[in-house]
Amino acid sequence: MKKACAILLFILVTHTVYATDAPDVASKDTTEVISLNKSAYNSRTTNAKETIDYAERALALANKIGYRRGVAEAYRMKGIGEYYSNHLDTALNRYFDALAEYNSLKDERGAAKVYNNIGNLYQMVDYEKALSYFNQSLDIAQKFRDSSLIASLYLNMGNIYNRKNMNVSALNSYTKSYQLFEKLKNMPSLIFCLQDIGVIYYNQRDFGKAKEYLIKAHDKAKELDLNSSVAAINLTLTDLYVSEGNYAEAEKYLEEGRNYSQLIHNEKDIYDYKHTAYEMEIKRKNYKAALDNLINIYQEDSTSYRTNASIKFNFLQQEQSRLLAAVTQQKKDELTRVIFWSITITAGLLVVVIVLLVANVKRKATTNLQLQELNSEISRQKDNLDRINHHLEEIIDERTKDLQVKNKKLSEYSSYLSHQIRGPIATLKGLMNLEKEGLVDQLECINMMDKCVSEIDEKIIEMSDMLHDPGKTTL
């Protein structure tokens, strides 16, 4: 009986320990998933690859412990990492995975965040669709009074208005976003606001205010190691200083921004910096450097353009496929209509691709024309140099001849002095000696000396006329 009681007591104690220990382990794992997802989000602007790595670790752990909200957030973080890596089609897939998880959990706030992320993707493809997703997210965010999400949405909507050249609406949205982020003390997001407001003032050609906001954003971004933001801000600052003709500052920000874009492996920013360098050298009239940059751009331009067009096409196709699958599951009776519109949209996209390819051909033609113009300018400058050299040779020949004439005149002058003037002078000396010895009458001597002096004066006048008369070459 005692043994049975002991065994029963042991089982109860063991079960108690297990029951209390399991929730502790699950709680620790859940906290670890949340921490990994936070780390993924915090590294999005400094190292997108790290964001993806953190998200994959969070996803693996969340799946292992069955933490579905953690799974949803990990998918969203992976989408953000792919977005900052410029892999738009992959990012869209991960966002839809996250949306499916949040919808199954009936988590509206989570779904609102994903709508915001999808809207960000559509900024590059379809402004109206992007605004539609942002408004869906905004309705939910205002319902739950989620200030952080509302601030992000105003910032993103401002970007759409900026791209549509609606500067007043964009500035209004950015200001609302800035005020909310300032209350939340969210410095990375405040930097985005400062950058975007600076861009608006730059577009309005108000360079003073643009520099004030952009330089403040640049300095804060460097303090927080927001490499992606520094690369983007420097691109605008370079354009601004080039517009002002301040090439020293432009070159400084261009070199720094190019280094940051290479550090984060952002191919789009790297390409933009090459094009900006070309435009700067053209404005500086440094045609050789401009030509080198243009050749480099020309080599990459065609491949890059087709790749971007393909990404956008795949991006739209993927969402269309998902929408088709969702509609098929929910409403089988509308399948025929959905397929029809899918084919129509695909055909439309093919037309868009063809238009883009035609535009690419035109861009090639424009680039070739620019190359020809540069070559013509170089040839013209070479011709100018040849003409200048020829003119210099003519001037040298002319001056050489002039010096030869003058040397000849000087030689004749010397000979003249020797043979013409020395005679009267010798006569004067002789008269003076005769007069001293009293061998000649004084009056007669004076008359003869006057005659010699007159003769010398005539010779000097004749010589002076010869030296100042270019046409007279001999005495």
C-alpha positions in Angstrom: 0.0 0.0 0.0 2.8 2.4 0.9 4.6 1.5 -2.4 1.4 2.2 -4.4 1.0 5.6 -2.6 4.6 6.5 -3.3 4.2 5.6 -7.1 1.0 7.7 -7.3 2.7 10.6 -5.5 5.6 10.4 -8.0 3.3 10.4 -11.0 1.4 13.5 -9.7 4.6 15.4 -9.0 6.1 14.5 -12.4 2.9 15.6 -14.2 2.8 18.9 -12.2 6.4 19.6 -13.2 5.7 18.8 -16.9 2.5 20.9 -16.9 4.3 24.0 -15.5 7.5 23.5 -17.5 5.8 23.2 -20.9 4.1 26.7 -20.9 7.4 28.2 -19.7 9.2 26.7 -22.7 6.5 27.8 -25.1 6.5 31.3 -23.6 10.3 31.5 -24.1 10.0 30.3 -27.7 7.2 32.8 -28.4 9.3 35.6 -26.9 12.2 34.5 -29.1 10.0 34.6 -32.2 8.9 38.1 -31.4 12.5 39.2 -30.7 13.7 37.7 -34.1 10.9 39.5 -36.0 11.8 42.8 -34.2 15.4 42.4 -35.2 14.4 41.7 -38.7 12.3 44.9 -38.9 15.1 47.0 -37.3 17.7 45.9 -39.8 15.6 46.5 -42.9 17.2 49.8 -43.9 20.8 48.9 -43.0 21.0 45.3 -44.2 18.1 43.7 -46.1 19.8 40.3 -46.1 19.9 40.3 -42.3 16.2 41.1 -42.3 15.5 38.0 -44.4 17.8 35.8 -42.3 16.1 36.9 -39.0 12.7 36.3 -40.5 13.6 32.8 -41.7 14.8 31.9 -38.2 11.6 33.3 -36.7 9.4 31.4 -39.3 11.2 28.1 -38.5 10.7 28.5 -34.8 7.1 29.7 -35.0 6.1 26.8 -37.2 7.9 24.4 -34.8 5.9 25.6 -31.7 2.7 26.3 -33.7 2.7 30.1 -33.0 0.6 31.2 -36.0 0.7 34.9 -35.3 4.5 34.6 -35.2 4.4 32.8 -38.6 2.3 35.6 -40.1 4.7 38.3 -38.9 7.7 36.3 -40.0 6.2 36.1 -43.5 5.6 39.9 -43.4 9.2 40.5 -42.3 10.5 38.3 -45.2 8.4 40.3 -47.6 9.9 43.6 -46.2 13.5 42.1 -46.6 12.8 41.1 -50.2 11.2 44.6 -50.9 14.4 46.4 -49.6 16.5 44.0 -51.8 14.4 45.1 -54.8 12.9 41.6 -55.3 9.4 42.8 -55.8 7.8 39.5 -57.1 9.2 37.5 -54.1 8.1 40.2 -51.7 4.5 40.1 -53.0 4.4 36.3 -52.4 5.5 36.6 -48.8 3.0 39.4 -48.1 0.1 37.3 -49.4 1.3 34.4 -47.2 1.2 36.8 -44.2 -2.2 38.1 -45.2 -3.6 34.5 -45.4 -2.3 33.8 -41.9 -3.7 37.0 -40.4 -7.1 36.5 -42.1 -7.3 33.0 -40.8 -6.6 34.4 -37.3 -9.2 37.2 -37.9 -6.4 39.6 -36.9 -7.5 42.9 -38.6 -4.5 44.9 -37.3 -2.0 42.4 -38.7 -3.9 42.4 -42.0 -3.8 46.3 -42.0 0.0 46.2 -41.8 0.2 43.8 -44.8 -2.2 46.0 -46.8 0.3 48.9 -46.1 3.2 46.7 -47.3 1.4 45.6 -50.5 0.5 49.3 -51.2 4.2 50.1 -51.0 4.9 47.5 -53.7 2.3 49.0 -56.0 3.8 52.4 -55.8 6.1 51.3 -58.6 3.4 49.8 -60.8 -0.1 51.3 -60.2 -0.6 54.5 -58.1 -4.4 54.1 -57.8 -4.1 50.5 -56.7 -1.5 51.5 -54.2 -3.8 54.2 -52.8 -6.6 51.6 -52.6 -4.5 49.3 -50.4 -3.4 52.3 -48.2 -7.0 53.3 -47.7 -8.0 49.8 -46.7 -5.2 49.8 -44.2 -6.0 53.4 -43.0 -9.6 52.4 -42.2 -8.5 49.6 -39.9 -5.7 51.6 -38.3 -8.1 54.5 -37.5 -10.6 52.0 -36.1 -7.9 50.7 -33.6 -6.3 54.1 -33.2 -2.9 52.7 -34.2 -0.9 55.9 -34.4 2.3 54.2 -35.7 0.5 52.6 -38.6 -1.5 55.8 -39.4 1.8 57.8 -39.5 3.4 55.2 -41.9 0.3 55.3 -44.1 0.4 59.1 -44.4 4.0 58.9 -45.3 3.4 56.3 -48.0 0.3 58.2 -49.4 2.5 61.3 -49.6 4.9 59.3 -51.8 2.1 58.5 -54.2 1.0 62.2 -54.4 4.7 63.1 -54.9 5.0 60.7 -57.9 1.7 62.2 -59.3 3.2 65.7 -59.0 0.5 66.7 -56.5 3.0 68.7 -54.3 0.5 70.3 -52.0 -1.3 67.0 -51.1 2.1 65.3 -50.7 3.4 68.0 -48.4 0.2 67.8 -46.3 0.5 64.0 -45.9 4.2 64.2 -45.0 3.5 66.9 -42.4 0.8 64.8 -40.8 3.2 61.8 -40.8 6.0 63.9 -39.3 3.8 65.1 -36.4 2.7 61.6 -35.5 6.2 60.1 -35.7 7.5 63.0 -33.6 5.0 62.1 -30.8 6.0 58.5 -31.1 9.8 59.5 -31.1 10.3 57.2 -34.0 13.6 58.6 -35.4 14.1 56.3 -38.5 10.6 57.2 -39.7 11.2 60.9 -38.9 14.2 60.7 -41.2 12.0 59.4 -44.0 9.7 62.3 -43.5 12.5 64.9 -43.6 13.9 63.3 -46.7 10.5 63.3 -48.5 9.7 66.9 -47.5 13.2 67.9 -48.8 12.4 66.2 -52.1 9.2 68.2 -52.4 11.0 71.5 -51.9 13.6 70.4 -54.4 10.9 69.7 -57.0 9.6 73.2 -56.3 13.1 74.6 -56.9 13.3 76.0 -53.3 16.9 74.8 -52.8 17.3 76.6 -49.5 14.5 74.7 -47.7 15.4 71.5 -49.6 19.0 71.5 -48.3 17.8 72.3 -44.7 15.6 69.1 -44.6 17.8 66.9 -46.7 21.1 67.6 -44.8 19.3 67.2 -41.4 17.9 63.8 -42.7 21.4 62.8 -44.0 23.1 63.5 -40.7 20.5 61.7 -38.6 20.6 58.7 -41.0 24.3 58.4 -40.7 24.1 58.6 -36.9 21.6 55.6 -37.0 23.5 53.7 -39.7 20.5 53.8 -42.0 22.6 53.0 -45.1 19.7 52.7 -47.5 18.4 56.2 -46.5 21.8 57.8 -46.8 22.2 56.4 -50.3 18.8 57.8 -51.4 19.2 61.2 -49.6 22.7 61.7 -51.2 21.2 61.1 -54.7 18.9 64.1 -54.2 21.6 66.2 -52.6 23.9 65.5 -55.6 21.2 66.6 -58.0 20.5 69.7 -55.9 24.2 70.9 -55.8 24.6 70.1 -59.6 21.6 72.4 -60.2 23.3 75.1 -58.2 26.6 74.6 -60.0 28.3 73.7 -56.7 30.2 70.7 -58.2 32.6 70.2 -55.2 29.7 69.5 -52.9 27.9 67.5 -55.5 30.9 65.3 -56.0 31.3 64.8 -52.2 27.7 63.5 -51.8 27.9 61.5 -55.0 30.9 59.5 -53.9 29.5 58.9 -50.4 26.1 57.9 -51.8 27.7 55.6 -54.4 29.7 53.8 -51.6 26.5 53.3 -49.5 24.5 51.9 -52.5 27.3 49.4 -53.2 27.5 48.5 -49.5 23.8 47.6 -49.5 23.9 46.0 -53.0 21.0 48.2 -54.2 21.3 47.9 -58.0 18.8 50.6 -58.8 20.7 53.2 -56.7 24.0 52.1 -58.2 22.5 52.7 -61.7 21.0 56.0 -60.7 24.4 57.2 -59.4 26.1 56.3 -62.7 23.5 58.4 -64.6 23.8 61.3 -62.1 27.6 61.2 -62.6 27.1 61.4 -66.3 24.7 64.4 -66.1 27.1 66.2 -63.7 30.1 65.8 -66.0 28.0 67.1 -69.0 27.1 70.2 -67.0 30.8 70.7 -66.0 31.7 70.3 -69.7 34.0 67.5 -68.8 33.2 65.6 -72.0 35.7 62.8 -71.7 34.5 61.7 -68.2 30.9 62.2 -69.4 31.6 59.9 -72.4 33.1 57.2 -70.2 30.0 57.3 -67.9 27.6 57.3 -70.9 29.3 54.2 -72.5 29.0 52.4 -69.1 25.3 53.3 -68.8 24.6 52.3 -72.4 26.1 48.9 -71.8 23.9 48.3 -68.8 20.8 50.2 -69.8 19.2 47.6 -72.2 19.5 44.6 -69.9 18.4 46.6 -66.8 15.4 48.1 -68.6 14.2 44.6 -69.8 14.8 43.2 -66.3 12.7 45.9 -64.6 9.9 45.4 -67.2 10.0 41.7 -66.6 9.9 42.1 -62.8 6.9 44.4 -63.0 5.2 41.9 -65.4 5.9 39.0 -63.1 4.8 41.0 -60.1 1.4 41.7 -61.6 1.0 38.2 -63.0 1.6 36.7 -59.5 -1.1 38.8 -57.9 -3.5 38.0 -60.7 -2.8 34.3 -60.2 -3.5 34.6 -56.5 -6.7 36.6 -57.1 -7.8 33.9 -59.6 -7.2 31.1 -57.1 -9.1 33.0 -54.3 -12.1 33.7 -56.6 -12.1 30.1 -57.8 -12.4 28.8 -54.2 -15.1 31.3 -53.2 -17.2 31.6 -56.3 -17.0 28.8 -58.8 -19.8 30.1 -60.8 -17.7 33.3 -61.6 -14.7 31.3 -62.9 -15.4 32.0 -66.6 -15.6 35.8 -66.0 -12.4 35.8 -64.0 -10.5 33.8 -66.6 -11.7 36.2 -69.3 -10.4 39.3 -67.4 -7.2 37.5 -66.5 -6.5 36.9 -70.2 -7.5 40.5 -71.0 -5.1 41.9 -68.4 -2.3 39.6 -69.5 -2.8 40.7 -73.1 -2.8 44.3 -71.9 0.5 43.6 -70.0 2.0 42.1 -73.1 1.1 45.3 -74.9 2.7 47.3 -72.1 5.9 45.1 -72.4 6.0 45.8 -76.2 5.6 49.5 -75.6 8.4 49.4 -73.1 10.6 47.6 -75.5 9.8 50.2 -78.2 10.6 52.9 -75.7 13.9 51.1 -75.0 14.8 51.2 -78.7 14.1 54.9 -78.7 16.3 55.4 -75.6 19.1 53.5 -77.4 18.7 55.9 -80.4 18.8 58.9 -78.1 21.9 57.5 -76.4 23.6 57.0 -79.8 22.7 60.5 -80.8 24.2 61.8 -77.6 27.4 59.8 -78.3 27.5 61.3 -81.8 27.1 64.8 -80.4 29.9 64.2 -78.0 32.2 62.9 -80.8 31.3 65.9 -82.9 32.1 68.2 -80.0 35.5 66.5 -79.5 36.3 66.7 -83.2 35.3 70.4 -83.2 37.6 71.1 -80.3 40.5 69.3 -82.1 39.9 71.4 -85.2 40.0 74.5 -83.0 43.4 73.4 -81.6 44.7 72.8 -85.1 43.7 76.3 -86.2 45.2 77.9 -83.2 48.5 76.0 -83.8 48.5 77.1 -87.4 47.9 80.7 -86.5 50.7 80.6 -83.9 53.1 79.4 -86.6 52.1 82.3 -88.9 52.6 84.8 -86.1 56.1 83.3 -85.3 57.1 83.5 -89.1 55.9 87.1 -89.3 57.8 88.2 -86.2 60.9 86.4 -87.4 60.8 88.3 -90.7 60.3 91.6 -88.8 63.3 90.9 -86.6 65.4 90.1 -89.6 64.5 93.5 -91.2 65.2 95.3 -88.0 68.6 93.6 -87.6 69.5 94.6 -91.2 68.6 98.2 -90.5 70.6 98.2 -87.3 73.6 96.8 -89.3 73.2 99.5 -91.9 72.9 102.1 -89.1 76.2 100.9 -87.6 77.9 101.0 -91.0 76.5 104.5 -91.6 77.8 105.7 -88.4 81.2 104.3 -89.2 81.5 105.8 -92.7 79.3 108.9 -92.9 79.4 110.6 -89.5 83.0 109.8 -88.6 84.2 111.9 -91.5 82.7 115.3 -90.4 83.7 114.5 -86.8 87.3 114.0 -87.9 87.2 117.3 -89.8 86.0 119.0 -86.6 88.8 117.6 -84.6 91.3 118.8 -87.2 89.9 122.3 -87.3 90.0 122.4 -83.5 93.7 121.5 -83.5 94.5 124.1 -86.3 92.7 126.7 -84.3 94.6 125.9 -81.1 97.9 126.3 -83.0 96.7 129.5 -84.7 97.1 128.1 -88.2 93.6 129.1 -89.3 91.6 132.2 -89.2 89.1 132.1 -86.3 86.1 133.2 -88.3 86.9 130.9 -91.2 87.3 128.1 -88.6 83.9 128.7 -87.1 82.2 128.7 -90.6 83.9 125.4 -91.4 82.8 123.9 -88.0 79.2 125.1 -88.6 79.3 123.4 -92.0 80.4 120.1 -90.4 77.8 120.3 -87.6 75.1 120.9 -90.2 76.3 118.0 -92.2 76.2 115.8 -89.1 72.7 117.0 -88.3 71.4 116.2 -91.8 72.9 112.7 -91.6 71.3 112.1 -88.2 67.8 113.3 -89.5 68.2 111.0 -92.6 69.1 108.1 -90.4 66.1 108.7 -88.0 63.8 108.8 -91.0 65.1 105.5 -92.3 64.8 103.8 -88.9 61.1 104.9 -88.5 60.1 104.3 -92.1 59.1 100.5 -92.5 59.2 100.8 -96.3 62.7 102.1 -96.4 65.2 99.2 -96.2 68.5 100.9 -97.1 70.4 104.1 -96.3 
